[in-house]
Amino acid sequence: MNTTNGIDSALAQMRATAAQVAPQSAAVAQSASGAGFASALTDALRDVSAQQARGDDLKRRLDTDPNLALQDVVIELSKASLSFQMMVQVRERLVSAYREVMNMQI
């Protein structure tokens, strides 16, 4: 039973995180279809930058704010790190695609 409760708890946390991410994903998809790829990429970079700024702000406040929980700071910093890693992977794929196009023979 204890394992089932742990799995249910993890599943609930994953669903809550997915619900938070869904509006951001919809906004990126909408901007990509309406304003083009460049603006969608710019918006995504701004979101990553904002997440990292939030994480850094929480990290600075951790020493002075007794109401701030360590796990909240760690979670926010993990989110920022994962979003940054995702953007690095997107950049790598774009560079790879660019090199492939440039190496095509006409």
C-alpha positions as CSV (number, residue, x, y, z in Angstrom):
1,M,0.0,0.0,0.0
2,N,2.8,2.4,0.8
3,T,4.3,2.1,-2.7
4,T,0.9,2.8,-4.2
5,N,0.5,6.0,-2.2
6,G,4.0,7.1,-3.3
7,I,3.1,6.4,-6.9
8,D,-0.2,8.3,-6.6
9,S,1.6,11.2,-5.0
10,A,4.2,11.3,-7.8
11,L,1.5,11.1,-10.4
12,A,-0.5,13.9,-8.8
13,Q,2.7,16.1,-8.9
14,M,3.3,15.3,-12.5
15,R,-0.2,16.2,-13.4
16,A,0.1,19.5,-11.5
17,T,3.3,20.3,-13.4
18,A,1.8,19.4,-16.7
19,A,-1.2,21.7,-16.0
20,Q,1.3,24.5,-15.3
21,V,3.2,23.9,-18.5
22,A,0.2,23.5,-20.8
23,P,-0.7,27.2,-21.0
24,Q,3.0,28.0,-21.8
25,S,3.1,25.3,-24.5
26,A,-0.2,26.6,-26.0
27,A,1.2,30.2,-26.1
28,V,4.3,29.1,-27.9
29,A,2.3,27.1,-30.4
30,Q,-0.1,30.0,-31.0
31,S,2.8,32.4,-31.5
32,A,4.5,30.0,-33.8
33,S,1.5,29.7,-36.0
34,G,0.6,33.4,-35.9
35,A,3.8,35.3,-35.9
36,G,6.4,32.9,-37.2
37,F,9.2,30.8,-35.9
38,A,11.5,33.6,-34.9
39,S,9.0,35.2,-32.5
40,A,8.2,31.8,-31.0
41,L,11.9,31.2,-30.4
42,T,12.3,34.7,-28.9
43,D,9.3,34.1,-26.6
44,A,10.7,30.8,-25.5
45,L,14.1,32.3,-24.7
46,R,12.4,35.0,-22.7
47,D,10.5,32.4,-20.7
48,V,13.7,30.5,-20.0
49,S,15.4,33.7,-18.9
50,A,12.5,34.6,-16.6
51,Q,12.6,31.1,-15.0
52,Q,16.3,31.4,-14.3
53,A,15.7,34.9,-12.9
54,R,13.0,33.5,-10.6
55,G,15.3,30.7,-9.5
56,D,18.2,33.1,-8.7
57,D,15.8,35.5,-6.8
58,L,14.6,32.6,-4.7
59,K,18.1,31.5,-4.1
60,R,19.1,34.9,-2.8
61,R,16.0,35.2,-0.6
62,L,16.6,31.8,1.0
63,D,19.0,33.2,3.5
64,T,16.8,36.1,4.6
65,D,13.2,34.8,4.3
66,P,12.2,32.3,7.0
67,N,8.9,31.6,5.3
68,L,10.7,30.3,2.1
69,A,11.1,26.5,2.0
70,L,14.2,24.9,0.7
71,Q,12.3,22.5,-1.5
72,D,10.6,25.3,-3.3
73,V,13.9,26.8,-4.2
74,V,15.3,23.5,-5.3
75,I,12.3,22.8,-7.5
76,E,12.4,26.3,-9.1
77,L,16.1,25.9,-9.8
78,S,15.5,22.5,-11.3
79,K,12.8,23.8,-13.6
80,A,15.2,26.6,-14.7
81,S,18.0,24.1,-15.3
82,L,15.7,21.8,-17.3
83,S,14.3,24.6,-19.4
84,F,17.9,25.8,-20.1
85,Q,19.0,22.3,-21.1
86,M,16.0,22.1,-23.5
87,M,16.9,25.4,-25.1
88,V,20.5,24.2,-25.6
89,Q,19.2,21.1,-27.3
90,V,16.9,23.2,-29.6
91,R,19.9,25.4,-30.5
92,E,22.0,22.3,-31.3
93,R,19.3,20.9,-33.6
94,L,19.0,24.3,-35.3
95,V,22.7,24.5,-35.9
96,S,22.7,20.9,-37.2
97,A,19.8,21.6,-39.6
98,Y,21.5,24.8,-40.8
99,R,24.8,22.9,-41.5
100,E,22.8,20.2,-43.4
101,V,21.1,22.8,-45.6
102,M,24.4,24.6,-46.2
103,N,26.1,21.3,-47.3
104,M,23.3,20.5,-49.8
105,Q,24.4,20.6,-53.4
106,I,22.3,22.4,-55.9
